[in-house]
């Protein structure tokens, strides 16, 4: 699990875990986000400290290992 600081830095970044560009303040690029089940997509809108971390970890596990 990433630290809160690492998650915030990643949200501010412009590179998805797959290596493609993403918009700042988005967790993943368009393709990765839309390949997730709707429930995980929804859960990624939780705030940090209110379920975002669990949604992030579940999404990364679903998408597979980072490149």
Secondary structure, DSSP 8 states (H G I E B T S, - for coil): ---HHHHHHHHHSSB-TTSSB--TT-SS-HHHHHHS-HHHHHHTTS-TTTTHHHHHHHHHHHH-S--
